[in-house]
Amino acid sequence: MIVTITFETKVWEKDWELILKTSRLEKILSRCNHEFDKKILLINNVSQFDKVASQAERLIKKGVLTEFINVDQHASDALDYFDLTKESLGNGYYYSIAELVSLYLSSSKYLLHFSGDSMIDVNAPQDWLNTGLNILENEPLIKVVNLGWQNFDSTLNEEFIAEANGYFSSFGFSDQMYLVRTDDFKDRIFNFYHPLSDRYPKHAGQLFEKRVDSWLRLHNYYRATLKNGRYLHRNFTNVPWEKKLSILLNQSDLFS
């Protein structure tokens, strides 16, 4: 059976309890307003994998997830497939390997990715995902679709180069959220370099999102930023997950 669209997110040591022991996943899935063929959790860089897997299994039984992936088990094969090495990614390995493993394993036509610390704004239109899928179906030069970001202002974004019905075209890429055609990203696209991609944080090395940005620019491919709807992103602090939960419950834009 060919899978049509997959939803995925990821967890690591500092956020897995917050994401898997609360209703956060249910919230973001409900705001997609779509029936996914697969709902995948990527588990990476955790100290006790069995504990995390147990929570993922609980969500599978509830129907929130369909499966989980142990990133470390597939990391070497994914790097070989994409002609990458841990050394070539540098510090970017830790920011990139979950996404690379997902793409390597994926069999879906489309892939919707959210980082664990991203959330769809409650005011996003119900049809935002269908709008994005329609763009990818009809615009071959658009390689990625995303919602507007937290401080999105089209009048201030110098990268927007065109306006279409429902979206702006631009270069640029973020691993916080993306909707893509899987086949585009299963190709070996991660060894290109464009000097404008050096704007990504140096401490993160040659990470996944920087490499995608270079590929887009060098081939005159674009991303579509939807005019209606935003996603919200906030890094979780290094405090116990119960305290994080208390903080987030008071930030209704991010959690409720």
N, C-alpha and C positions, 0 to 999 in steps of 0.2 A: 504494500500500500504506500503510495506517495503522499507524504505529509504536505499539507498546503501551507500552514503557518504555525510557527512555534513561538511561544512566549518563554523568555528566560530571564533569570536574575542570578545573582551570585552572593555567597556569604564567605566570610573569613572569621578569624578568631575574635576580632573585636566587635563583630556585629551579628553573629549568627543567632544568638539568643533573642535579641531584639526583633529580628526578622521572623524567626521561626516560632517563637513562643507568644507572639501577639497576633493581632488581626491585620498586620501591615500588608501581607501578601494578598489577603482577600480584598483589601481596599484597592490596591493598585489594579488587580485583575478586574474588579467590578468597573473601574473607570476606563478600562479598555473597551468594554461593552461589545465583546466579540467572543465567539466560540473558537478556542484554539485546539488544534489537533494534538499538540503537546504543550505541557507546561513544565519546564525543566529548571531545576536548581543546580547550579555549579558550586561545588564545595571545594574550597582551596585554602591552604595555609591555616589549618586548624590543629590544635594540640591533641584533641581526642576525637578522631573522626567518627568512631562508633556512636558517641553521644549526639553528634550533629546528625548523623544518618538516622538515628532513632527518631529525632524530631521531624526529619524529612519524611520518614515512613508514616508517621502520624498524619501528616498533611496529605500524603498520597491516599491514605484510607478515607480521609474527609473529602477527597476530590479536588483539593486545592492545587496539588501538583500531580503530575503523571509519572515523573521519574526524577532521580538525582544522578549527578555525575561526579565521581572522584577525579578532580582535575589532575592530580599528581600521577594517576595511573596512565594517563594518555599524553602527558606533556612531551615526552621524548618523541613519540610518533608524530604529534602535531608539529613540532619544530622541524623534524625531518621533512614532512610533507610540504611545508611552506619555505623550505630552504633557509631556515633560521637556526641560530644557536643561542643558548643562554648567554654566552659571552657577547654576541652581537647586539642583544637587547639591553645588556647592562642592567642598571637598576630598573629599566622598563620591563624586565622579565616579570617582576612581581605585580605590575599593573596590567600585564598583557596576556599572561598565559591562559587564564580562564577563557577569555574571548577567543583566543586561537584554538584552544581545544574544542570549544563549542562549534566553531566553524568547520573544523576538521571532521567532527562527528556528524554534523547536521545533514539531514536528508530532506529538509523542508524547502519549499519554493521561496518562502519569505521567513525572515527571522526578526523578531522584535525583542530588543535587549534593553533592560534597565539595570543600572548599577544598584546595589542594595541600598544606597543612601539617596536614591532619587524617587520621587513620587509625582504622579500626575495631579495637577491642580484640580480641585473639586469642581471648578467652573469650566473645565474643558468640555467642548461639545461632545455629545454622545457618538457622533459619526466621525470623530477625528481619525480613527484608525482606518476606516473605509476610505476616507479622503486620501490618506497616505498610500494605501494599496492601489487606488485608482491612478495616482501619479506614477507609481512604479510600473504599472501595467502599460501606460501610454507614453511615457517619456524615457526613452532609452539612455539619454545623457544624464538623467538624474539617477544617481547611484545610492543615495541615502535620503531618508525623510526623517525629520525630527519636529517635535513640538517646539514652540518658542521657549526660551529659557526664562529663569526667574526674573531677570532684569531686562527682558527683551524689549527693545525699542527700535523699530525699523528705521526711524529717522536718524538714529545715531550709529547704526551699523554700517561701516564703510565697506564691508565685504559684500553686501547685497549688490548684485549686478543686474538683476532683472526682476520684474514683478509679473506674476501670472495670476490666473483666477484661483484664489485660495492660498497662494504661497509665494515666497520670495526665493529666488535662486542665488546661490553663493558658493564659494569654496568654503572649506572648513569642515571639521569633524570633531565630535565629542563622543567619548565612550560612556558618558553618563546615560544617554539613551540613543538608540538608532533603530530604524526600520530599514531593512535591506533585502535585496534579492540575494539569496544564499549563494547561488552560482557565481555571482560577481565577486564575492568575498572568499569563495573557496579557491579562486584562481590564485596564482602566486604573485600577489600584488604588493608584498610587504618589503620589497628591497629597492624601492625608489627613494630619491632624495630631492627635495626642493628647499632652497635656502629660506623661504618664508615660513617653512615649517619649524624653523628654529625658535619660533616664538613660544613653543611649548616648554614647560618647566625643565631646566637642565637637570635638576636632581632626579627626574623620572627617566633619564636615559633615552634610548631610542625606542620609545614605547609604541604600542599598537596604534593609538590615535594619531600620533605624529606621522607614522608611516602611511596611514590611510590618507591623511591630509596631503602628503607629498604625491601620492598616486593620483588623487583627484586633480591636483593642480597641473601636473605634468601631462595629463591626458585630456584636459579641458572637460572633465566631468564635474558634476555639481551636486550639491545637496539642496533639498527643498525644506525650508522652514515654514511650517504652517502658520497662517495668519491668526487662526483662531485656536486657542488652547495653549497652555504652558505646562512645563514640568518644573518641579521644584527640587533643588539639590542642597543638602547641607551635610557636611562631614559630621560623623558621630564622634563625640569626645571619648577619650580613654578613661571612662569611668564605668563602674559596674552597670550591667544592662538594666537593672531595675531603676537606677537613677536616670539612665538615658530615657527609659520609658516615661518616667515622671516628667522629664523635660519635654518630650515630644507630645505627650498628651495635652500639654499646655500650648502647643503650637498646632492649632487645628488645621492650618494650611498644609502641614506636612503629614498629618497622621489621620485626622478624622474625616 
